[in-house]
Amino acid sequence: MGIERYDELARKVGEARAEYEEFINGKKIAGTRARKALQDIKRLAQEARIEIQGIKKGPAQSPPPPSAPAP
């Protein structure tokens, strides 16, 4: 994961805001574009969450082998 993912999220948020403002000002088709941008934001955020969780968990570690009983 890189900072690029967050740059992309920020760009999409700006895009969604601009489209929403156009929608509020009466341009109905901008509502569709705003919803699409929001869906993209949702997808990007989910991908980032999954990647962060994978990094947090680290590589799969196997449990240590059981120790032999003492004689």
mmCIF file of the N, C-alpha and C atoms, coordinates in Angstrom:
data_MODEL
# 
_entry.id   MODEL 
# 
loop_
_atom_site.group_PDB 
_atom_site.id 
_atom_site.type_symbol 
_atom_site.label_atom_id 
_atom_site.label_alt_id 
_atom_site.label_comp_id 
_atom_site.label_asym_id 
_atom_site.label_entity_id 
_atom_site.label_seq_id 
_atom_site.pdbx_PDB_ins_code 
_atom_site.Cartn_x 
_atom_site.Cartn_y 
_atom_site.Cartn_z 
_atom_site.occupancy 
_atom_site.B_iso_or_equiv 
_atom_site.pdbx_formal_charge 
_atom_site.auth_seq_id 
_atom_site.auth_comp_id 
_atom_site.auth_asym_id 
_atom_site.auth_atom_id 
_atom_site.pdbx_PDB_model_num 
ATOM 1   N N  . MET A 1 1  ? 0.858   -1.170  0.000   1.00 0.00 ? 1  MET A N  1 
ATOM 2   C CA . MET A 1 1  ? 0.000   0.000   0.000   1.00 0.00 ? 1  MET A CA 1 
ATOM 3   C C  . MET A 1 1  ? 0.894   1.219   0.000   1.00 0.00 ? 1  MET A C  1 
ATOM 4   N N  . GLY A 1 2  ? 0.496   2.167   -0.699  1.00 0.00 ? 2  GLY A N  1 
ATOM 5   C CA . GLY A 1 2  ? 1.281   3.378   -0.718  1.00 0.00 ? 2  GLY A CA 1 
ATOM 6   C C  . GLY A 1 2  ? 0.381   4.582   -0.483  1.00 0.00 ? 2  GLY A C  1 
ATOM 7   N N  . ILE A 1 3  ? 1.028   5.693   -0.398  1.00 0.00 ? 3  ILE A N  1 
ATOM 8   C CA . ILE A 1 3  ? 0.305   6.943   -0.205  1.00 0.00 ? 3  ILE A CA 1 
ATOM 9   C C  . ILE A 1 3  ? -0.558  7.250   -1.434  1.00 0.00 ? 3  ILE A C  1 
ATOM 10  N N  . GLU A 1 4  ? -0.219  6.589   -2.563  1.00 0.00 ? 4  GLU A N  1 
ATOM 11  C CA . GLU A 1 4  ? -0.977  6.811   -3.794  1.00 0.00 ? 4  GLU A CA 1 
ATOM 12  C C  . GLU A 1 4  ? -2.455  6.467   -3.610  1.00 0.00 ? 4  GLU A C  1 
ATOM 13  N N  . ARG A 1 5  ? -2.733  5.427   -2.829  1.00 0.00 ? 5  ARG A N  1 
ATOM 14  C CA . ARG A 1 5  ? -4.123  5.020   -2.603  1.00 0.00 ? 5  ARG A CA 1 
ATOM 15  C C  . ARG A 1 5  ? -4.887  6.148   -1.902  1.00 0.00 ? 5  ARG A C  1 
ATOM 16  N N  . TYR A 1 6  ? -4.225  6.805   -0.968  1.00 0.00 ? 6  TYR A N  1 
ATOM 17  C CA . TYR A 1 6  ? -4.873  7.893   -0.246  1.00 0.00 ? 6  TYR A CA 1 
ATOM 18  C C  . TYR A 1 6  ? -5.005  9.134   -1.115  1.00 0.00 ? 6  TYR A C  1 
ATOM 19  N N  . ASP A 1 7  ? -4.037  9.343   -2.009  1.00 0.00 ? 7  ASP A N  1 
ATOM 20  C CA . ASP A 1 7  ? -4.159  10.442  -2.969  1.00 0.00 ? 7  ASP A CA 1 
ATOM 21  C C  . ASP A 1 7  ? -5.356  10.208  -3.877  1.00 0.00 ? 7  ASP A C  1 
ATOM 22  N N  . GLU A 1 8  ? -5.528  8.960   -4.311  1.00 0.00 ? 8  GLU A N  1 
ATOM 23  C CA . GLU A 1 8  ? -6.668  8.607   -5.165  1.00 0.00 ? 8  GLU A CA 1 
ATOM 24  C C  . GLU A 1 8  ? -7.986  8.810   -4.404  1.00 0.00 ? 8  GLU A C  1 
ATOM 25  N N  . LEU A 1 9  ? -8.026  8.413   -3.140  1.00 0.00 ? 9  LEU A N  1 
ATOM 26  C CA . LEU A 1 9  ? -9.230  8.634   -2.330  1.00 0.00 ? 9  LEU A CA 1 
ATOM 27  C C  . LEU A 1 9  ? -9.544  10.125  -2.216  1.00 0.00 ? 9  LEU A C  1 
ATOM 28  N N  . ALA A 1 10 ? -8.523  10.925  -1.956  1.00 0.00 ? 10 ALA A N  1 
ATOM 29  C CA . ALA A 1 10 ? -8.731  12.369  -1.825  1.00 0.00 ? 10 ALA A CA 1 
ATOM 30  C C  . ALA A 1 10 ? -9.240  12.962  -3.137  1.00 0.00 ? 10 ALA A C  1 
ATOM 31  N N  . ARG A 1 11 ? -8.688  12.502  -4.249  1.00 0.00 ? 11 ARG A N  1 
ATOM 32  C CA . ARG A 1 11 ? -9.138  12.993  -5.554  1.00 0.00 ? 11 ARG A CA 1 
ATOM 33  C C  . ARG A 1 11 ? -10.601 12.628  -5.795  1.00 0.00 ? 11 ARG A C  1 
ATOM 34  N N  . LYS A 1 12 ? -10.960 11.399  -5.453  1.00 0.00 ? 12 LYS A N  1 
ATOM 35  C CA . LYS A 1 12 ? -12.344 10.950  -5.642  1.00 0.00 ? 12 LYS A CA 1 
ATOM 36  C C  . LYS A 1 12 ? -13.313 11.716  -4.742  1.00 0.00 ? 12 LYS A C  1 
ATOM 37  N N  . VAL A 1 13 ? -12.887 12.026  -3.526  1.00 0.00 ? 13 VAL A N  1 
ATOM 38  C CA . VAL A 1 13 ? -13.748 12.795  -2.621  1.00 0.00 ? 13 VAL A CA 1 
ATOM 39  C C  . VAL A 1 13 ? -13.990 14.180  -3.211  1.00 0.00 ? 13 VAL A C  1 
ATOM 40  N N  . GLY A 1 14 ? -12.958 14.800  -3.740  1.00 0.00 ? 14 GLY A N  1 
ATOM 41  C CA . GLY A 1 14 ? -13.112 16.104  -4.375  1.00 0.00 ? 14 GLY A CA 1 
ATOM 42  C C  . GLY A 1 14 ? -14.042 16.037  -5.575  1.00 0.00 ? 14 GLY A C  1 
ATOM 43  N N  . GLU A 1 15 ? -13.889 14.983  -6.360  1.00 0.00 ? 15 GLU A N  1 
ATOM 44  C CA . GLU A 1 15 ? -14.748 14.777  -7.526  1.00 0.00 ? 15 GLU A CA 1 
ATOM 45  C C  . GLU A 1 15 ? -16.208 14.598  -7.097  1.00 0.00 ? 15 GLU A C  1 
ATOM 46  N N  . ALA A 1 16 ? -16.427 13.779  -6.080  1.00 0.00 ? 16 ALA A N  1 
ATOM 47  C CA . ALA A 1 16 ? -17.796 13.547  -5.598  1.00 0.00 ? 16 ALA A CA 1 
ATOM 48  C C  . ALA A 1 16 ? -18.410 14.842  -5.082  1.00 0.00 ? 16 ALA A C  1 
ATOM 49  N N  . ARG A 1 17 ? -17.620 15.635  -4.369  1.00 0.00 ? 17 ARG A N  1 
ATOM 50  C CA . ARG A 1 17 ? -18.123 16.907  -3.846  1.00 0.00 ? 17 ARG A CA 1 
ATOM 51  C C  . ARG A 1 17 ? -18.520 17.855  -4.982  1.00 0.00 ? 17 ARG A C  1 
ATOM 52  N N  . ALA A 1 18 ? -17.670 17.952  -5.994  1.00 0.00 ? 18 ALA A N  1 
ATOM 53  C CA . ALA A 1 18 ? -17.965 18.839  -7.124  1.00 0.00 ? 18 ALA A CA 1 
ATOM 54  C C  . ALA A 1 18 ? -19.252 18.409  -7.829  1.00 0.00 ? 18 ALA A C  1 
ATOM 55  N N  . GLU A 1 19 ? -19.393 17.112  -8.044  1.00 0.00 ? 19 GLU A N  1 
ATOM 56  C CA . GLU A 1 19 ? -20.603 16.608  -8.695  1.00 0.00 ? 19 GLU A CA 1 
ATOM 57  C C  . GLU A 1 19 ? -21.839 16.846  -7.820  1.00 0.00 ? 19 GLU A C  1 
ATOM 58  N N  . TYR A 1 20 ? -21.682 16.662  -6.524  1.00 0.00 ? 20 TYR A N  1 
ATOM 59  C CA . TYR A 1 20 ? -22.806 16.889  -5.619  1.00 0.00 ? 20 TYR A CA 1 
ATOM 60  C C  . TYR A 1 20 ? -23.236 18.357  -5.644  1.00 0.00 ? 20 TYR A C  1 
ATOM 61  N N  . GLU A 1 21 ? -22.255 19.261  -5.665  1.00 0.00 ? 21 GLU A N  1 
ATOM 62  C CA . GLU A 1 21 ? -22.585 20.685  -5.724  1.00 0.00 ? 21 GLU A CA 1 
ATOM 63  C C  . GLU A 1 21 ? -23.337 21.018  -7.010  1.00 0.00 ? 21 GLU A C  1 
ATOM 64  N N  . GLU A 1 22 ? -22.916 20.407  -8.134  1.00 0.00 ? 22 GLU A N  1 
ATOM 65  C CA . GLU A 1 22 ? -23.647 20.609  -9.387  1.00 0.00 ? 22 GLU A CA 1 
ATOM 66  C C  . GLU A 1 22 ? -25.065 20.066  -9.267  1.00 0.00 ? 22 GLU A C  1 
ATOM 67  N N  . PHE A 1 23 ? -25.211 18.917  -8.630  1.00 0.00 ? 23 PHE A N  1 
ATOM 68  C CA . PHE A 1 23 ? -26.531 18.317  -8.438  1.00 0.00 ? 23 PHE A CA 1 
ATOM 69  C C  . PHE A 1 23 ? -27.437 19.238  -7.618  1.00 0.00 ? 23 PHE A C  1 
ATOM 70  N N  . ILE A 1 24 ? -26.896 19.791  -6.538  1.00 0.00 ? 24 ILE A N  1 
ATOM 71  C CA . ILE A 1 24 ? -27.673 20.694  -5.677  1.00 0.00 ? 24 ILE A CA 1 
ATOM 72  C C  . ILE A 1 24 ? -28.107 21.937  -6.454  1.00 0.00 ? 24 ILE A C  1 
ATOM 73  N N  . ASN A 1 25 ? -27.268 22.365  -7.396  1.00 0.00 ? 25 ASN A N  1 
ATOM 74  C CA . ASN A 1 25 ? -27.587 23.550  -8.190  1.00 0.00 ? 25 ASN A CA 1 
ATOM 75  C C  . ASN A 1 25 ? -28.520 23.249  -9.354  1.00 0.00 ? 25 ASN A C  1 
ATOM 76  N N  . GLY A 1 26 ? -29.056 22.035  -9.399  1.00 0.00 ? 26 GLY A N  1 
ATOM 77  C CA . GLY A 1 26 ? -30.087 21.727  -10.381 1.00 0.00 ? 26 GLY A CA 1 
ATOM 78  C C  . GLY A 1 26 ? -29.677 20.850  -11.540 1.00 0.00 ? 26 GLY A C  1 
ATOM 79  N N  . LYS A 1 27 ? -28.456 20.445  -11.620 1.00 0.00 ? 27 LYS A N  1 
ATOM 80  C CA . LYS A 1 27 ? -28.002 19.581  -12.716 1.00 0.00 ? 27 LYS A CA 1 
ATOM 81  C C  . LYS A 1 27 ? -28.212 18.132  -12.287 1.00 0.00 ? 27 LYS A C  1 
ATOM 82  N N  . LYS A 1 28 ? -29.341 17.562  -12.682 1.00 0.00 ? 28 LYS A N  1 
ATOM 83  C CA . LYS A 1 28 ? -29.750 16.239  -12.203 1.00 0.00 ? 28 LYS A CA 1 
ATOM 84  C C  . LYS A 1 28 ? -28.774 15.122  -12.571 1.00 0.00 ? 28 LYS A C  1 
ATOM 85  N N  . ILE A 1 29 ? -28.172 15.172  -13.759 1.00 0.00 ? 29 ILE A N  1 
ATOM 86  C CA . ILE A 1 29 ? -27.264 14.116  -14.180 1.00 0.00 ? 29 ILE A CA 1 
ATOM 87  C C  . ILE A 1 29 ? -26.017 14.063  -13.293 1.00 0.00 ? 29 ILE A C  1 
ATOM 88  N N  . ALA A 1 30 ? -25.685 15.161  -12.666 1.00 0.00 ? 30 ALA A N  1 
ATOM 89  C CA . ALA A 1 30 ? -24.517 15.192  -11.779 1.00 0.00 ? 30 ALA A CA 1 
ATOM 90  C C  . ALA A 1 30 ? -24.739 14.280  -10.575 1.00 0.00 ? 30 ALA A C  1 
ATOM 91  N N  . GLY A 1 31 ? -25.981 14.028  -10.214 1.00 0.00 ? 31 GLY A N  1 
ATOM 92  C CA . GLY A 1 31 ? -26.289 13.113  -9.120  1.00 0.00 ? 31 GLY A CA 1 
ATOM 93  C C  . GLY A 1 31 ? -25.796 11.704  -9.424  1.00 0.00 ? 31 GLY A C  1 
ATOM 94  N N  . THR A 1 32 ? -25.956 11.286  -10.668 1.00 0.00 ? 32 THR A N  1 
ATOM 95  C CA . THR A 1 32 ? -25.486 9.966   -11.086 1.00 0.00 ? 32 THR A CA 1 
ATOM 96  C C  . THR A 1 32 ? -23.962 9.896   -10.995 1.00 0.00 ? 32 THR A C  1 
ATOM 97  N N  . ARG A 1 33 ? -23.298 10.951  -11.458 1.00 0.00 ? 33 ARG A N  1 
ATOM 98  C CA . ARG A 1 33 ? -21.834 10.969  -11.389 1.00 0.00 ? 33 ARG A CA 1 
ATOM 99  C C  . ARG A 1 33 ? -21.347 11.013  -9.944  1.00 0.00 ? 33 ARG A C  1 
ATOM 100 N N  . ALA A 1 34 ? -22.061 11.724  -9.087  1.00 0.00 ? 34 ALA A N  1 
ATOM 101 C CA . ALA A 1 34 ? -21.689 11.790  -7.665  1.00 0.00 ? 34 ALA A CA 1 
ATOM 102 C C  . ALA A 1 34 ? -21.821 10.410  -7.025  1.00 0.00 ? 34 ALA A C  1 
ATOM 103 N N  . ARG A 1 35 ? -22.899 9.707   -7.333  1.00 0.00 ? 35 ARG A N  1 
ATOM 104 C CA . ARG A 1 35 ? -23.090 8.364   -6.776  1.00 0.00 ? 35 ARG A CA 1 
ATOM 105 C C  . ARG A 1 35 ? -22.002 7.412   -7.258  1.00 0.00 ? 35 ARG A C  1 
ATOM 106 N N  . LYS A 1 36 ? -21.609 7.530   -8.523  1.00 0.00 ? 36 LYS A N  1 
ATOM 107 C CA . LYS A 1 36 ? -20.540 6.686   -9.055  1.00 0.00 ? 36 LYS A CA 1 
ATOM 108 C C  . LYS A 1 36 ? -19.229 6.976   -8.328  1.00 0.00 ? 36 LYS A C  1 
ATOM 109 N N  . ALA A 1 37 ? -18.929 8.243   -8.121  1.00 0.00 ? 37 ALA A N  1 
ATOM 110 C CA . ALA A 1 37 ? -17.695 8.603   -7.404  1.00 0.00 ? 37 ALA A CA 1 
ATOM 111 C C  . ALA A 1 37 ? -17.732 8.061   -5.981  1.00 0.00 ? 37 ALA A C  1 
ATOM 112 N N  . LEU A 1 38 ? -18.877 8.125   -5.342  1.00 0.00 ? 38 LEU A N  1 
ATOM 113 C CA . LEU A 1 38 ? -19.006 7.591   -3.984  1.00 0.00 ? 38 LEU A CA 1 
ATOM 114 C C  . LEU A 1 38 ? -18.804 6.076   -3.968  1.00 0.00 ? 38 LEU A C  1 
ATOM 115 N N  . GLN A 1 39 ? -19.304 5.400   -4.981  1.00 0.00 ? 39 GLN A N  1 
ATOM 116 C CA . GLN A 1 39 ? -19.106 3.949   -5.071  1.00 0.00 ? 39 GLN A CA 1 
ATOM 117 C C  . GLN A 1 39 ? -17.626 3.630   -5.238  1.00 0.00 ? 39 GLN A C  1 
ATOM 118 N N  . ASP A 1 40 ? -16.933 4.426   -6.045  1.00 0.00 ? 40 ASP A N  1 
ATOM 119 C CA . ASP A 1 40 ? -15.486 4.236   -6.220  1.00 0.00 ? 40 ASP A CA 1 
ATOM 120 C C  . ASP A 1 40 ? -14.757 4.459   -4.901  1.00 0.00 ? 40 ASP A C  1 
ATOM 121 N N  . ILE A 1 41 ? -15.181 5.468   -4.142  1.00 0.00 ? 41 ILE A N  1 
ATOM 122 C CA . ILE A 1 41 ? -14.580 5.744   -2.833  1.00 0.00 ? 41 ILE A CA 1 
ATOM 123 C C  . ILE A 1 41 ? -14.769 4.539   -1.916  1.00 0.00 ? 41 ILE A C  1 
ATOM 124 N N  . LYS A 1 42 ? -15.959 3.987   -1.934  1.00 0.00 ? 42 LYS A N  1 
ATOM 125 C CA . LYS A 1 42 ? -16.247 2.814   -1.102  1.00 0.00 ? 42 LYS A CA 1 
ATOM 126 C C  . LYS A 1 42 ? -15.321 1.653   -1.467  1.00 0.00 ? 42 LYS A C  1 
ATOM 127 N N  . ARG A 1 43 ? -15.142 1.412   -2.762  1.00 0.00 ? 43 ARG A N  1 
ATOM 128 C CA . ARG A 1 43 ? -14.286 0.317   -3.224  1.00 0.00 ? 43 ARG A CA 1 
ATOM 129 C C  . ARG A 1 43 ? -12.834 0.550   -2.817  1.00 0.00 ? 43 ARG A C  1 
ATOM 130 N N  . LEU A 1 44 ? -12.336 1.753   -3.049  1.00 0.00 ? 44 LEU A N  1 
ATOM 131 C CA . LEU A 1 44 ? -10.950 2.072   -2.688  1.00 0.00 ? 44 LEU A CA 1 
ATOM 132 C C  . LEU A 1 44 ? -10.722 1.946   -1.188  1.00 0.00 ? 44 LEU A C  1 
ATOM 133 N N  . ALA A 1 45 ? -11.689 2.422   -0.400  1.00 0.00 ? 45 ALA A N  1 
ATOM 134 C CA . ALA A 1 45 ? -11.558 2.346   1.055   1.00 0.00 ? 45 ALA A CA 1 
ATOM 135 C C  . ALA A 1 45 ? -11.547 0.889   1.516   1.00 0.00 ? 45 ALA A C  1 
ATOM 136 N N  . GLN A 1 46 ? -12.385 0.051   0.924   1.00 0.00 ? 46 GLN A N  1 
ATOM 137 C CA . GLN A 1 46 ? -12.419 -1.363  1.296   1.00 0.00 ? 46 GLN A CA 1 
ATOM 138 C C  . GLN A 1 46 ? -11.102 -2.045  0.946   1.00 0.00 ? 46 GLN A C  1 
ATOM 139 N N  . GLU A 1 47 ? -10.549 -1.733  -0.217  1.00 0.00 ? 47 GLU A N  1 
ATOM 140 C CA . GLU A 1 47 ? -9.260  -2.303  -0.603  1.00 0.00 ? 47 GLU A CA 1 
ATOM 141 C C  . GLU A 1 47 ? -8.172  -1.891  0.386   1.00 0.00 ? 47 GLU A C  1 
ATOM 142 N N  . ALA A 1 48 ? -8.194  -0.632  0.803   1.00 0.00 ? 48 ALA A N  1 
ATOM 143 C CA . ALA A 1 48 ? -7.207  -0.144  1.768   1.00 0.00 ? 48 ALA A CA 1 
ATOM 144 C C  . ALA A 1 48 ? -7.379  -0.857  3.103   1.00 0.00 ? 48 ALA A C  1 
ATOM 145 N N  . ARG A 1 49 ? -8.614  -1.064  3.538   1.00 0.00 ? 49 ARG A N  1 
ATOM 146 C CA . ARG A 1 49 ? -8.870  -1.748  4.800   1.00 0.00 ? 49 ARG A CA 1 
ATOM 147 C C  . ARG A 1 49 ? -8.327  -3.167  4.763   1.00 0.00 ? 49 ARG A C  1 
ATOM 148 N N  . ILE A 1 50 ? -8.570  -3.870  3.672   1.00 0.00 ? 50 ILE A N  1 
ATOM 149 C CA . ILE A 1 50 ? -8.106  -5.251  3.537   1.00 0.00 ? 50 ILE A CA 1 
ATOM 150 C C  . ILE A 1 50 ? -6.585  -5.300  3.544   1.00 0.00 ? 50 ILE A C  1 
ATOM 151 N N  . GLU A 1 51 ? -5.961  -4.373  2.836   1.00 0.00 ? 51 GLU A N  1 
ATOM 152 C CA . GLU A 1 51 ? -4.499  -4.345  2.785   1.00 0.00 ? 51 GLU A CA 1 
ATOM 153 C C  . GLU A 1 51 ? -3.905  -4.040  4.160   1.00 0.00 ? 51 GLU A C  1 
ATOM 154 N N  . ILE A 1 52 ? -4.487  -3.092  4.863   1.00 0.00 ? 52 ILE A N  1 
ATOM 155 C CA . ILE A 1 52 ? -4.004  -2.753  6.205   1.00 0.00 ? 52 ILE A CA 1 
ATOM 156 C C  . ILE A 1 52 ? -4.147  -3.951  7.134   1.00 0.00 ? 52 ILE A C  1 
ATOM 157 N N  . GLN A 1 53 ? -5.273  -4.632  7.060   1.00 0.00 ? 53 GLN A N  1 
ATOM 158 C CA . GLN A 1 53 ? -5.502  -5.800  7.913   1.00 0.00 ? 53 GLN A CA 1 
ATOM 159 C C  . GLN A 1 53 ? -4.479  -6.885  7.615   1.00 0.00 ? 53 GLN A C  1 
ATOM 160 N N  . GLY A 1 54 ? -4.160  -7.081  6.330   1.00 0.00 ? 54 GLY A N  1 
ATOM 161 C CA . GLY A 1 54 ? -3.166  -8.080  5.966   1.00 0.00 ? 54 GLY A CA 1 
ATOM 162 C C  . GLY A 1 54 ? -1.788  -7.742  6.511   1.00 0.00 ? 54 GLY A C  1 
ATOM 163 N N  . ILE A 1 55 ? -1.430  -6.461  6.450   1.00 0.00 ? 55 ILE A N  1 
ATOM 164 C CA . ILE A 1 55 ? -0.141  -6.035  6.984   1.00 0.00 ? 55 ILE A CA 1 
ATOM 165 C C  . ILE A 1 55 ? -0.131  -6.193  8.498   1.00 0.00 ? 55 ILE A C  1 
ATOM 166 N N  . LYS A 1 56 ? -1.238  -5.860  9.123   1.00 0.00 ? 56 LYS A N  1 
ATOM 167 C CA . LYS A 1 56 ? -1.348  -5.947  10.588  1.00 0.00 ? 56 LYS A CA 1 
ATOM 168 C C  . LYS A 1 56 ? -1.158  -7.384  11.063  1.00 0.00 ? 56 LYS A C  1 
ATOM 169 N N  . LYS A 1 57 ? -1.766  -8.326  10.349  1.00 0.00 ? 57 LYS A N  1 
ATOM 170 C CA . LYS A 1 57 ? -1.672  -9.734  10.747  1.00 0.00 ? 57 LYS A CA 1 
ATOM 171 C C  . LYS A 1 57 ? -0.291  -10.303 10.460  1.00 0.00 ? 57 LYS A C  1 
ATOM 172 N N  . GLY A 1 58 ? 0.386   -9.763  9.471   1.00 0.00 ? 58 GLY A N  1 
ATOM 173 C CA . GLY A 1 58 ? 1.717   -10.251 9.130   1.00 0.00 ? 58 GLY A CA 1 
ATOM 174 C C  . GLY A 1 58 ? 1.642   -11.588 8.434   1.00 0.00 ? 58 GLY A C  1 
ATOM 175 N N  . PRO A 1 59 ? 2.801   -12.156 8.155   1.00 0.00 ? 59 PRO A N  1 
ATOM 176 C CA . PRO A 1 59 ? 2.807   -13.457 7.484   1.00 0.00 ? 59 PRO A CA 1 
ATOM 177 C C  . PRO A 1 59 ? 2.204   -14.519 8.402   1.00 0.00 ? 59 PRO A C  1 
ATOM 178 N N  . ALA A 1 60 ? 1.565   -15.476 7.785   1.00 0.00 ? 60 ALA A N  1 
ATOM 179 C CA . ALA A 1 60 ? 0.940   -16.554 8.574   1.00 0.00 ? 60 ALA A CA 1 
ATOM 180 C C  . ALA A 1 60 ? 2.026   -17.309 9.325   1.00 0.00 ? 60 ALA A C  1 
ATOM 181 N N  . GLN A 1 61 ? 1.846   -17.405 10.601  1.00 0.00 ? 61 GLN A N  1 
ATOM 182 C CA . GLN A 1 61 ? 2.825   -18.101 11.425  1.00 0.00 ? 61 GLN A CA 1 
ATOM 183 C C  . GLN A 1 61 ? 2.213   -19.402 11.912  1.00 0.00 ? 61 GLN A C  1 
ATOM 184 N N  . SER A 1 62 ? 2.991   -20.456 11.790  1.00 0.00 ? 62 SER A N  1 
ATOM 185 C CA . SER A 1 62 ? 2.482   -21.737 12.288  1.00 0.00 ? 62 SER A CA 1 
ATOM 186 C C  . SER A 1 62 ? 2.815   -21.834 13.777  1.00 0.00 ? 62 SER A C  1 
ATOM 187 N N  . PRO A 1 63 ? 1.964   -22.508 14.523  1.00 0.00 ? 63 PRO A N  1 
ATOM 188 C CA . PRO A 1 63 ? 2.232   -22.632 15.956  1.00 0.00 ? 63 PRO A CA 1 
ATOM 189 C C  . PRO A 1 63 ? 3.482   -23.472 16.181  1.00 0.00 ? 63 PRO A C  1 
ATOM 190 N N  . PRO A 1 64 ? 4.180   -23.242 17.260  1.00 0.00 ? 64 PRO A N  1 
ATOM 191 C CA . PRO A 1 64 ? 5.398   -24.034 17.526  1.00 0.00 ? 64 PRO A CA 1 
ATOM 192 C C  . PRO A 1 64 ? 5.026   -25.494 17.730  1.00 0.00 ? 64 PRO A C  1 
ATOM 193 N N  . PRO A 1 65 ? 5.939   -26.400 17.376  1.00 0.00 ? 65 PRO A N  1 
ATOM 194 C CA . PRO A 1 65 ? 5.630   -27.818 17.537  1.00 0.00 ? 65 PRO A CA 1 
ATOM 195 C C  . PRO A 1 65 ? 5.525   -28.139 19.036  1.00 0.00 ? 65 PRO A C  1 
ATOM 196 N N  . PRO A 1 66 ? 4.682   -29.130 19.364  1.00 0.00 ? 66 PRO A N  1 
ATOM 197 C CA . PRO A 1 66 ? 4.532   -29.469 20.768  1.00 0.00 ? 66 PRO A CA 1 
ATOM 198 C C  . PRO A 1 66 ? 5.852   -30.012 21.340  1.00 0.00 ? 66 PRO A C  1 
ATOM 199 N N  . SER A 1 67 ? 6.128   -29.645 22.554  1.00 0.00 ? 67 SER A N  1 
ATOM 200 C CA . SER A 1 67 ? 7.374   -30.124 23.149  1.00 0.00 ? 67 SER A CA 1 
ATOM 201 C C  . SER A 1 67 ? 7.178   -31.545 23.668  1.00 0.00 ? 67 SER A C  1 
ATOM 202 N N  . ALA A 1 68 ? 8.262   -32.287 23.661  1.00 0.00 ? 68 ALA A N  1 
ATOM 203 C CA . ALA A 1 68 ? 8.202   -33.680 24.128  1.00 0.00 ? 68 ALA A CA 1 
ATOM 204 C C  . ALA A 1 68 ? 8.088   -33.687 25.655  1.00 0.00 ? 68 ALA A C  1 
ATOM 205 N N  . PRO A 1 69 ? 7.324   -34.646 26.181  1.00 0.00 ? 69 PRO A N  1 
ATOM 206 C CA . PRO A 1 69 ? 7.205   -34.710 27.629  1.00 0.00 ? 69 PRO A CA 1 
ATOM 207 C C  . PRO A 1 69 ? 8.544   -35.060 28.277  1.00 0.00 ? 69 PRO A C  1 
ATOM 208 N N  . ALA A 1 70 ? 8.795   -34.489 29.412  1.00 0.00 ? 70 ALA A N  1 
ATOM 209 C CA . ALA A 1 70 ? 10.053  -34.752 30.140  1.00 0.00 ? 70 ALA A CA 1 
ATOM 210 C C  . ALA A 1 70 ? 10.015  -36.152 30.728  1.00 0.00 ? 70 ALA A C  1 
ATOM 211 N N  . PRO A 1 71 ? 11.131  -36.914 30.647  1.00 0.00 ? 71 PRO A N  1 
ATOM 212 C CA . PRO A 1 71 ? 11.144  -38.288 31.207  1.00 0.00 ? 71 PRO A CA 1 
ATOM 213 C C  . PRO A 1 71 ? 11.244  -38.304 32.697  1.00 0.00 ? 71 PRO A C  1 
# 
